[in-house]
Amino acid sequence: MRQPAMTRPLRIGLALLAALSLTACDREAQRESSAGFAGLGEQAPAFNRAQPGTPLSIPEDHGSHPDFRIEWWYLTANLEDEQGESLGLQWTLFRQASIPPDERPEPGPWVADQLWMAHMAVSRGETHRVAERFARGLTASSAPSRQQAGVTLEPFRAWLDNWRLESRVTDPQRDPLSRLELEAMAEHNGEPFGYRLELIAEGPLVLHGEDGFSQKTADGQGSMYYSQPFYRIDGKVILDGETRSVTGRAWLDREWSSQMLEPWQTGWDWVSLHLADGRKLMAYRLRGGRDEGSGDYLFGNLIGPEGDSTSIDGTEMSLTPLETSHVAGRDMPTRWQLEVPVQGLDLVIQAPHANRWMATSVAYWEGEVIARDRESGERLGEGYLEMTGY
């Protein structure tokens, strides 16, 4: 039976509290969750399903997909300041539908069917600053730009409060994501940190998996997934009372789904690399159970300098932990071997700084990594590593 509209705020509040309550659970409880990491293995039959054969539509797919349960706009960047010191940053906007499409309420001042969450981080050396914000919104709003959070297409803009990722493209023939401005500021112990940066794409968008459908389980669960991995970036970073001019490279992921995982998948290890020869490499391992390697699902994509890509399945690659660091009360793999024999790649991927724990409502590890040839030790690239469910 359909509930009265007056109960919607309560439902939304409970949904948000449920998400926040993950931080109160210990690691063992999260591992034993019956719905996979962060509930991403929970069945969602009332929402649209990501599936192979679904054509992507660009630029429309840069916008929101409210009939799917979960979605994100996810940016990481490897930077260098004028003195040659390395920095890293992350900016992410998450959307979660709290009400299925056929149960949405009529527009009104006290109802909402979408929850929004944004994360930002700035890292340099042993310094790692993290901030998080929340909002809620209504799919049917007639004035989305006046909402606290959301995504618009004309022009492209993704925001929560004054954290924003905006297109600076004026030519309607160009992809709106080909030139962006990113701005976010927060405080740590009264000290501001953040960034204002310009991103210019030097290559095309890249679809992952089967024309944009990225399979995540042997049973066929997955997401719609594409990236813009070719950004050159420059601007200002504020950290520890200093403003620094920076340049570097960035990677933007676009992904949406309704059930991304199977209930027994406990989390994932994901890496994106900018290789020195101009290629890009994305790889992930979905962990299938308590025993190391039990039921893991692997996939990768090797992207050429011009944007052509080659999918790599689990029989053609391995992603193996080599060394752990004790971080936030748990052991995290911060040194990995990534091997793709058919492509002649045998890499050691090392996090130079282990303290990149994102102590957000749904906590995870994310930070900069360096890739070296396993045999010679030659530096072959840099990128970002994300690890969830530990």
HUHUGI-V71467 format. One record per residue. N is the residue number from 1. RES is the residue in one small letter. NEAR is the number of other ideal C-beta (glycine too) atoms within 12 Angstrom. Layout:
BEGIN
n={N & N}
res={RES & RES}
near={NEAR & NEAR}
END
This chain:
BEGIN
n={1 & 2 & 3 & 4 & 5 & 6 & 7 & 8 & 9 & 10 & 11 & 12 & 13 & 14 & 15 & 16 & 17 & 18 & 19 & 20 & 21 & 22 & 23 & 24 & 25 & 26 & 27 & 28 & 29 & 30 & 31 & 32 & 33 & 34 & 35 & 36 & 37 & 38 & 39 & 40 & 41 & 42 & 43 & 44 & 45 & 46 & 47 & 48 & 49 & 50 & 51 & 52 & 53 & 54 & 55 & 56 & 57 & 58 & 59 & 60 & 61 & 62 & 63 & 64 & 65 & 66 & 67 & 68 & 69 & 70 & 71 & 72 & 73 & 74 & 75 & 76 & 77 & 78 & 79 & 80 & 81 & 82 & 83 & 84 & 85 & 86 & 87 & 88 & 89 & 90 & 91 & 92 & 93 & 94 & 95 & 96 & 97 & 98 & 99 & 100 & 101 & 102 & 103 & 104 & 105 & 106 & 107 & 108 & 109 & 110 & 111 & 112 & 113 & 114 & 115 & 116 & 117 & 118 & 119 & 120 & 121 & 122 & 123 & 124 & 125 & 126 & 127 & 128 & 129 & 130 & 131 & 132 & 133 & 134 & 135 & 136 & 137 & 138 & 139 & 140 & 141 & 142 & 143 & 144 & 145 & 146 & 147 & 148 & 149 & 150 & 151 & 152 & 153 & 154 & 155 & 156 & 157 & 158 & 159 & 160 & 161 & 162 & 163 & 164 & 165 & 166 & 167 & 168 & 169 & 170 & 171 & 172 & 173 & 174 & 175 & 176 & 177 & 178 & 179 & 180 & 181 & 182 & 183 & 184 & 185 & 186 & 187 & 188 & 189 & 190 & 191 & 192 & 193 & 194 & 195 & 196 & 197 & 198 & 199 & 200 & 201 & 202 & 203 & 204 & 205 & 206 & 207 & 208 & 209 & 210 & 211 & 212 & 213 & 214 & 215 & 216 & 217 & 218 & 219 & 220 & 221 & 222 & 223 & 224 & 225 & 226 & 227 & 228 & 229 & 230 & 231 & 232 & 233 & 234 & 235 & 236 & 237 & 238 & 239 & 240 & 241 & 242 & 243 & 244 & 245 & 246 & 247 & 248 & 249 & 250 & 251 & 252 & 253 & 254 & 255 & 256 & 257 & 258 & 259 & 260 & 261 & 262 & 263 & 264 & 265 & 266 & 267 & 268 & 269 & 270 & 271 & 272 & 273 & 274 & 275 & 276 & 277 & 278 & 279 & 280 & 281 & 282 & 283 & 284 & 285 & 286 & 287 & 288 & 289 & 290 & 291 & 292 & 293 & 294 & 295 & 296 & 297 & 298 & 299 & 300 & 301 & 302 & 303 & 304 & 305 & 306 & 307 & 308 & 309 & 310 & 311 & 312 & 313 & 314 & 315 & 316 & 317 & 318 & 319 & 320 & 321 & 322 & 323 & 324 & 325 & 326 & 327 & 328 & 329 & 330 & 331 & 332 & 333 & 334 & 335 & 336 & 337 & 338 & 339 & 340 & 341 & 342 & 343 & 344 & 345 & 346 & 347 & 348 & 349 & 350 & 351 & 352 & 353 & 354 & 355 & 356 & 357 & 358 & 359 & 360 & 361 & 362 & 363 & 364 & 365 & 366 & 367 & 368 & 369 & 370 & 371 & 372 & 373 & 374 & 375 & 376 & 377 & 378 & 379 & 380 & 381 & 382 & 383 & 384 & 385 & 386 & 387 & 388 & 389 & 390}
res={m & r & q & p & a & m & t & r & p & l & r & i & g & l & a & l & l & a & a & l & s & l & t & a & c & d & r & e & a & q & r & e & s & s & a & g & f & a & g & l & g & e & q & a & p & a & f & n & r & a & q & p & g & t & p & l & s & i & p & e & d & h & g & s & h & p & d & f & r & i & e & w & w & y & l & t & a & n & l & e & d & e & q & g & e & s & l & g & l & q & w & t & l & f & r & q & a & s & i & p & p & d & e & r & p & e & p & g & p & w & v & a & d & q & l & w & m & a & h & m & a & v & s & r & g & e & t & h & r & v & a & e & r & f & a & r & g & l & t & a & s & s & a & p & s & r & q & q & a & g & v & t & l & e & p & f & r & a & w & l & d & n & w & r & l & e & s & r & v & t & d & p & q & r & d & p & l & s & r & l & e & l & e & a & m & a & e & h & n & g & e & p & f & g & y & r & l & e & l & i & a & e & g & p & l & v & l & h & g & e & d & g & f & s & q & k & t & a & d & g & q & g & s & m & y & y & s & q & p & f & y & r & i & d & g & k & v & i & l & d & g & e & t & r & s & v & t & g & r & a & w & l & d & r & e & w & s & s & q & m & l & e & p & w & q & t & g & w & d & w & v & s & l & h & l & a & d & g & r & k & l & m & a & y & r & l & r & g & g & r & d & e & g & s & g & d & y & l & f & g & n & l & i & g & p & e & g & d & s & t & s & i & d & g & t & e & m & s & l & t & p & l & e & t & s & h & v & a & g & r & d & m & p & t & r & w & q & l & e & v & p & v & q & g & l & d & l & v & i & q & a & p & h & a & n & r & w & m & a & t & s & v & a & y & w & e & g & e & v & i & a & r & d & r & e & s & g & e & r & l & g & e & g & y & l & e & m & t & g & y}
near={5 & 14 & 16 & 14 & 23 & 13 & 18 & 29 & 24 & 18 & 29 & 32 & 20 & 17 & 26 & 25 & 18 & 23 & 30 & 21 & 18 & 27 & 22 & 15 & 22 & 15 & 25 & 13 & 15 & 28 & 23 & 18 & 29 & 18 & 24 & 35 & 38 & 35 & 29 & 43 & 33 & 27 & 20 & 29 & 13 & 20 & 30 & 25 & 26 & 39 & 23 & 20 & 15 & 25 & 15 & 29 & 16 & 24 & 26 & 18 & 30 & 35 & 29 & 37 & 35 & 33 & 27 & 32 & 39 & 40 & 40 & 38 & 43 & 40 & 43 & 47 & 44 & 36 & 39 & 24 & 26 & 16 & 12 & 12 & 22 & 29 & 43 & 46 & 48 & 46 & 46 & 40 & 44 & 37 & 41 & 42 & 37 & 37 & 35 & 23 & 23 & 14 & 23 & 30 & 30 & 19 & 20 & 17 & 13 & 18 & 30 & 39 & 36 & 44 & 39 & 42 & 38 & 39 & 36 & 45 & 43 & 44 & 39 & 33 & 20 & 13 & 25 & 33 & 37 & 36 & 32 & 32 & 29 & 32 & 27 & 33 & 37 & 36 & 33 & 20 & 27 & 11 & 12 & 26 & 21 & 13 & 29 & 24 & 36 & 36 & 41 & 27 & 26 & 17 & 27 & 37 & 32 & 42 & 35 & 36 & 23 & 19 & 36 & 35 & 44 & 32 & 35 & 24 & 26 & 13 & 12 & 13 & 9 & 21 & 28 & 36 & 43 & 29 & 28 & 37 & 32 & 45 & 30 & 41 & 27 & 29 & 18 & 22 & 10 & 8 & 17 & 23 & 32 & 32 & 45 & 30 & 39 & 29 & 40 & 28 & 30 & 21 & 29 & 24 & 31 & 39 & 32 & 40 & 34 & 25 & 21 & 33 & 30 & 43 & 32 & 39 & 31 & 20 & 18 & 22 & 31 & 36 & 43 & 39 & 38 & 38 & 38 & 44 & 46 & 33 & 38 & 27 & 39 & 26 & 31 & 30 & 41 & 31 & 33 & 22 & 14 & 21 & 19 & 31 & 23 & 36 & 26 & 36 & 40 & 43 & 46 & 44 & 39 & 43 & 39 & 41 & 40 & 34 & 33 & 45 & 43 & 31 & 24 & 30 & 40 & 38 & 39 & 38 & 41 & 42 & 45 & 46 & 42 & 38 & 34 & 21 & 21 & 22 & 34 & 43 & 45 & 46 & 45 & 42 & 37 & 41 & 36 & 30 & 21 & 18 & 12 & 17 & 18 & 14 & 23 & 31 & 37 & 35 & 38 & 39 & 40 & 36 & 36 & 21 & 20 & 14 & 24 & 17 & 30 & 24 & 32 & 29 & 23 & 25 & 14 & 22 & 34 & 28 & 39 & 24 & 28 & 21 & 18 & 19 & 26 & 16 & 26 & 23 & 13 & 25 & 17 & 35 & 34 & 34 & 25 & 36 & 27 & 45 & 28 & 33 & 15 & 17 & 25 & 16 & 33 & 25 & 43 & 32 & 43 & 32 & 39 & 28 & 27 & 28 & 27 & 38 & 30 & 33 & 23 & 29 & 28 & 34 & 35 & 39 & 42 & 45 & 44 & 44 & 43 & 33 & 41 & 28 & 23 & 25 & 14 & 11 & 14 & 17 & 21 & 30 & 34 & 37 & 39 & 45 & 44 & 41 & 41 & 36 & 40 & 33}
END
